[in-house]
Each structure stands twice: as structure tokens, then as C-alpha cells.
Amino acid sequence: MDIHWIGFDADDTLWVNERLYREARTRFDALLVSYGVDPAGADRRVDEIEVQNLQWYGYGVMSFGLSLIEAAVDLTQGRISGQGISQVLELTKEMITAEVELLEGAEQALAELSSAHPLLLITKGELNHQHSKIERSGLRRHFRQVEIVPDKTPATYAEILKRHAVEPERFLMVGNSLKSDILPVVAMGGWAIHIPSDLTWEHEVVEIPPELRSRVFEIGALSELAPFIDTLKGDGPNRKSPARRAGIA
Amino acid sequence: MDIHWIGFDADDTLWVNERLYREARTRFDALLVSYGVDPAGADRRVDEIEVQNLQWYGYGVMSFGLSLIEAAVDLTQGRISGQGISQVLELTKEMITAEVELLEGAEQALAELSSAHPLLLITKGELNHQHSKIERSGLRRHFRQVEIVPDKTPATYAEILKRHAVEPERFLMVGNSLKSDILPVVAMGGWAIHIPSDLTWEHEVVEIPPELRSRVFEIGALSELAPFIDTLKGDGPNRKSPARRAGIA
């Protein structure tokens, strides 16, 4: 293997993200309870609204906030008060301004890899919020380029690689989402390292087809990343490497 | 002058945009009236909330929708009903899915210029919505690259030009917004053609400092663009050209 360019996902790969969504949902549930709505029964409706709105709003916190507002009206049958709406707006803003909490080993993994590889940050979401997080993370300097995209499909990755004149065969993507970071990359001929996150949005979980699994590796933490990539560059992937887990292949 | 690369703004330069915001505001005003709020007196508060939220939400329709919801709660002192909130969500979605209405001459101007110049589309706003409009506009094929940015500052333009290895002196930007399309470009050493729009958000109006005015031209419509750029490339800008208007310089 002759990996040169390395792409990194950001949310839940380099910094905490999903936890903020879960915490916001907990606060939203408490709001529903105050209207006599059973949050357990409401969960599916919130998910449904959120996923349905992706086509119009895309991925991100504003999208999430607008969906929660819609769900609040829907689930309370219009009984939600102005103050209740304000609480949803408030939690949306708090998510946007939340401190960027780096995952353990993020800084060091990037520092080690950037000396030998051009690194790309490839993240989906809202432009303003993602730029703000990248700046505040302190990690910007490790990346050759930052790519914020509306969605992560094989075509998205192919376009980015073409623009940087990178062969898919020499590109490896690192991320926590099988749907966004792993499957589309291996589907267009690249390589991928999956680092499962403690929390992942269920919308981001997919099955990797058997014929593509040999292009996917799995490690447990960012601290294992640089050494593992070194072994890949050596005499090929060691199929019995302890870094390889049973989850994927 | 040796202009090679040409940048285009999109909203209100190639297609109708501000009119959709004005129409949404008219519908929002009617909603306020139904709560006994005088929309004339409320206008300033809505603007204030919208501009204050730019730092968190950035530019675009979701940002606008969230600000209208906040303003609705604020101006009705929490009396807004769930149904009222639904109406604001509805008008936000209608703006996002509204047909892309090209400005007269857009298609032809791009077709003419793209034969001799690499064209860049440089637009600020929300990733998902802007991508969707670009695809639906049918204009994508004229552009070498599409750049969707959170804001348009001199540094934004300088970064884009650096990435494409373009000298500012050989770059000209075409747009309707003095604040976003004209001033930052001439401030970092480029050239600009201002095509005033019938409707422009007042937040986008600024004064061009006298020492930069010689780098700004003004034309009345997209149909004048390709011929005007031809005259610029000839024996320099004709300072008495009828295409030059008194508004700017």
C-alpha cells in the first residue's frame, strides 16, 4: 500500500459532537414532559422529522434546531408556548457556541501524520458552525485543506480527490461514521480506517458490503492511528494485526 | 488590464433572492398583525435579531427562519401560538424549495465569458441550500469551480485566489453587493463590476473608500457584462464609457 493523502472526519472523530445532540434531546424531552407528552413515545416522531428535513436543511445544528421546533409544535398539538420555543432556540445556540472538546490523542495523531502526509479535513454540516469549530479547535494548522461538504457520497470524495490530483488508491479516510466516512470512500476506490465513537447517530450506521471490507480497517482510538498507518505502509496490511477488530471484517 | 479569472456572486447577481426574503417578511408581518403587533414598529427589532444572530447562524434561509421564530416570540411577548410557529417554519421551507428564477441575461453572459475566462461562482450562505440552487439553476457547467463560503472578506477572496494560483490583479468579481462582492475584492487588489440589484438587503450596502473607486465599475444589467469586459481588456478602462455610472465613481 502506498497511502499518501489522509482525510479526517471532524465530528466525533477529532472532537465531541454526538454527545451535545444527546444532551439537547434530554433537555427537549424534559420540555415535552412539562406538556404531558411522553418522551419515550415521542422519540420516533422526532427522529422522523429530523431525517425528513435533511433534504431541505442538510446536516447540522440549525437543521436540528428547526426540526426540534417543528417536533415541539407537532407533539404538543400546538400547545407549546412562546417560552417553550425560546428554550429550544436557547439550546440550539448553546450547541453552536459549545466549547470544542478534542477527543483524546487528536492533536498528537495529526502532528505525527502531518509530517509525512498531506492531511485533509472533510466534514459535513453547516458552513459557519464548522468553520467556527475548526478555528476554535486549534487543529487547523495540521491540514493542507479544509473541505466542508453538504453530504458525503462517493461523488463528493471523488470530486475532492480530483481537485487535489490524488489517486483514490493513495487516499485513506479516517472517521467514526460507516455511512459518511467509510463506505463512500472505499466504494470509490480509497481506503478507510474506522474509529468507532462511543456515541454515533443511528442514521450514520450502515453495513459495509463484504467485497469492500478488505479496504476497511478498524482501530480503537486515535492514539493507535499513526503506528497503524505505519504498518499499512510497510509490507501491506497485517490481517492479523491486533489493531484489526472483528466488528468490521 | 489583463483580467483572466472572473468570479460571480449568485444571489441577486445571477438569480432572484432578496425578493423571497421581502415576501417572507410581508407574510411574517401579517402574522404579527394577527397578534395585534404593529409590524412597522417591529421591523427594527426583526432586523436587530437577524443581524445579531449572524455570528452564530451565518447567512442564509435557516438563519433567517430561526431569527423570525425568535422575533415572533419576542414581539408577541410569548403569545405566539404553535400554529403561528408552524407558519414561520412553512415559509422558511418554501424559501428553500422556491424555484430558482434566473436574472435576465445570466445564461448568456456566462456562456459568452466562459469561452475565454475560467469562471468561479463565489457565494455565501448555507451549504445545502446553495448547492441545491446551483444544481437547479442549470448554470453549474459554466463554472470551473464553485466556492461556498461563510462570509466574504478580503481574506476569503485571497485564500480562494491563492488556491487557484491566480494573481489578484488578474481577477475580477461581478456582483450586486458592495459589502460582499465589491469592497473586499478591490481591497485585496482585484477588480470588480457592480451590477446593482432592484432589491438589496441594507446590511449589504457600504461605502467604497475613494482610493479604491478606480478599481470598481458599474453596469446596469448582465447583458452589458461581456461587452464591457471586452472594452476593459482592450486599451484599458474607458473612463467615459456609458457603462460607467455616477453611483460609484
Interface residues (C-beta under 8 A of the other chain):
Chain A: W56 Y57 G58 Y59 M62 S63 G65 L66 I69 E70 A72 V73 T76 Q77 G78 R79 I80 S81 G82 Q83 I85 S86 L89 T92 K93 I96 T97 G125 E126 L127 N128 H129 H131 Q145 I148 V149 P150 D151 R163
Chain B: W56 Y57 G58 Y59 M62 S63 G65 L66 I69 E70 A72 V73 T76 Q77 G78 R79 I80 S81 G82 Q83 I85 S86 L89 T92 K93 I96 T97 G125 E126 L127 N128 H129 H131 Q145 I148 V149 P150 D151 R163
